[in-house]
Amino acid sequence: MRKSQLRLFTAFFVVLSFIFTSLPSAAPVLAAWPEPVRGKHAMVASQHELASKVGVEIMKKGGNAVDAAIAVGLALAVVYPEAGNIGGGGFMLIRTSDGKAHAIDYREMAPAAATRDVYVDSAGNLIRGEGSSTIGYRASGVPGTLAGFEMAYKKYGSKKLTWSQLVEPARLLALNGFSLSERQAVLFYSYRGNLSKYAESNRIFLRSGKYYEEDELFRQPDLAATLGRVERNGAKEFYTGSTARLIADDMKAHGGLITLNDLKNYKAKEREPISGTYRGYKVISMPPPSSGGIVMLEVLNILEGYDIASMGYNSAAKFHVLTEAMRRAFADRAEFMGDPDFSTVPVDTLIDKAYAKKQASTIDLVRASKSTEIGHGDIPGGESMDTTHFTVADASGNVVTNTYTLNDLYGSAVTAKGTGVLLNDEMDDFAARPGKANMFGLIQGEKNSVQPGKRPLSSMTPTIVLRKDGSFWFALGARGGPRIISAVIQSVINVIDHGMNIQAAIDAPRIHHQWFPDEILYEPYGMSPDTMNILKGYGHKFTSSPGYVATATGIMVDDKGVRLGAIDSRSDGKAVGY
Ligand code: GLY
């Protein structure tokens, strides 16, 4: 080799090694996560491939993201019965192609017979088992899913497809059946304790003791018939039709709370979405009765005061300020949040940057606060929990991000006789005894006490983030009770601060702190012992064993307009695009 060639060769390697050593330290780690699913035109990310495919087919037929979301939600009620539902409720956040955001609240509503102490016995103790807010006929709020979906269809659907075209794929899946995954067969079996207590659930999900196995065909003829009536009659079938009568009769026969009148009085509501910014990016989310949007924006506002990117994605410094921010925002959740139709929630103050600065000023960078010392801010004037989230982006720029739930897995475990419809146990999201923990360990205040016609406070956090030019960047949400909020917050900062794509942002290990219990939940392999020791040195406490912090799904649009779909590697499901 001549001398000049040698110099060129050496220079080439110097440049190459400079490029590699100057890459952000996260770069090699990112390669450990799967690539998001790509779709040039449209994308559905849901927790069951069959439901995602239903959504894609609807868009291929000319439907928009709202039409597709409705069809996906109905399909999940069939193929993902642990959380997909028409017997529960939730929140749908829509951004239409004109840049406007719309929030549909179809949260369940307390029946008229549900008063403040309905779940407390004569000795003042929380009722457990039958009669409680977590299982059986008295645990259900009036379901909102069909009312919400119909409102979305009428206001924001494409009008190119009929309502029955959106319901039909779900009806066929229920009628013809689908093949159970190993996880689903095992899940039915693991919930046999609850499901076997109720005749219809025992017959449908446990085959009266002849338990389902992986790959077996699971058919739901009663649910197919209900969906057939909903297809013909619209949502009113569920609220005033024969389905309503079947639900009310079954409730009456078993001492349940929901009456025909409660069903008739249910209304989905359109709310003003809440929004804020994080480092200049607009973040849009759900207002009360979900706490998700407010808690997320309060945490993001506090974190904005710190250089999270330089702290590094899994550093003790970042986990410390994140924990302190979540501790404060969850304390505010307990005190200030509830159904806005029943009490005033100081939304504007809680998501104000100046309020976050005041909150941040109480954070010591090397000492953990104690939750017993952190009250709510000064304002003038629990995981077997289940839920499911899906996100849809169409070819015209409409986006839907939807979280809905039965609360616990399979809800109250009651299937209303003759309907095939599993009912929720959403009444446990109220503070059955204000000031005492619910099944998520969450402490909540008077504003979230049980009252007839009221909606329980939620943690569901369907969220949309825009680029600085105002165009859609990514949308996501999660399942997992209060851990939903932590999962969404950390996914957002993983994208904005750590430069991850949507899949890596959702998959990266995370933590959770909810004020009480005063401990950090960390994930298996999610935190090194030396990081944990630093945090313990600051005074943080940890849960005795690691556990997962929710599961998320989301869609991002890249610079070229390609839709990138992501399903949390912690869960099943599949993003499908075209
Ligand atoms: N049921 C869980 C939530 O609404 O947060």
Residues whose N, C-alpha, C, O or C-beta is under 5 A from the ligand:
A	BS01	LIG	T405 N407 D429 L457 S458 S459 M460 G481
